[in-house]
Amino acid sequence: MDISPITFRGRLAAAFGLRPKTWPALLSRAAWSLGWLRYMQRAAITSVEENLRQHVEHNAFPNPDDIFGPFTGLVQFSLDRGVPTLAPDCWPALDAALTAAEGRLQAKHGNPAARIHKGSPYFNIGACHFVAGDLETGFRFLMMTGVENARGGGSPFPVLLGDHDLSRQFLIAPLVAQLLPGWAVRYHEITNRTLGEAELVALIKQAAQRPTDGIQFLVALHRLLKAQGGVQTEWTKYLRTRALAELLVALESMLRRINAPHAGEMQSQFEHMLAGLPDYTGTFGLFHANFRATFAPPGLPDQIRTPAAVDWSVNEAITRIAAAPTRKAKAGVACYLAVRLRNTLLHVLESNLQIYGDEAKCLDMFGVCLATFRIAMDGEDGTL
């Protein structure tokens, strides 16, 4: 719907808290605000440049994170006020300043390997992109943070995902507040654990022993978050279903890391992990046998990668989890459902699936599959 200029300007004026008689000043007020934000960007970069100079010339700031304190302040400001692109817009200038300072440092010491640890700005930029909804760029900068940590002799993965204030506020807290409550009952039913912030961070850290798995896990949940709320469209349905598939990719990769000497796809990985544990393998194996009998009977073409097979697996899992007599038996069902979804979601048209149109059922599958990360974690820790 078109909005007349006076109405449109009036709405903007209301947003700025201006009375009608001051509407003519609106544009200059908006320009002043933009100019102020640009000034903040320049001030942050200028301060970092001075810190870099002090670091190179006088060995100041032994903790490299302190060099970037002004930029971190800008990041916090931009995120708190809902303008997450404010800090990333400075990246070209900051990157150029870093490159120049590192060149001076190498020349001063006659060492081409001399470097400045860039983990702080990389992480901050990654967090901003996540909040802005640019998950792929956020993924890239978080991985760059891991590379920086490894170069400095630390962990190749930023444990900041669980321990950093910005991480908890902008990467973890939204998931805890908006997604976890809907999965709490299902998760406890399968794992006997409370699904809250501490548990989510523990899962991320465990997956993150292979850096890409931890970030893939986080990206999948944030992609789901983008599909929640507001008007549900074909795009949000597609995004939700793809996020589930993405979560399962991270799960299979995590299992391959845990069972490094053991080759095979997800089913073989779970069978290897659960071997000798009949409380798990009983329901896992029965589910598999029933599936094969239904969709791959001897002498007939198999239908294992069809929408009908996915729908059957989902509905059977819901029924079998409810009927299973013990938590471990429920966990066995959950693991086999993860196998079926991982093996099939990439081979069907999502729009033909029940979970595509049934938001509640799709979200339930996230809860079930999230529980399998805990099962894999307990398998790695020897606490199954």
Protein Blocks (a to p, Z undefined) as FASTA:
>chain_A
ZZdfklmmmmmmmmnopafklmmmmmmmmmmmmmmmmmmmmmmmmmmmmmmmmmmmnopa
kblklmmmmmmmmmmmmmmnopaklmmmmmmmmmmmmmmmmmmmmmmnopakbccdfklm
mmmmmmmmmmnopamlmmmmmmmmmmmmmmnopafbdfklmmpmklmmmmmmmmmmmmmm
mmmmmmmmmnopacdfklmmmmmmmmmmpmklmmmmmmmmmmmmmmgghjddfklmmmmm
mmmmmmmmmmmmmmmmmmmmpgcdfklmmmmmmgoilklmmmmmmmmmmmmmmmmcghia
cfkbcfklmmmmmmmmmmmmmmpmbfklmmmmmmmmmmmmmmmmmmccfklpmklmmmml
mmmmmmmmmmmmmmmmmmmnopZZ
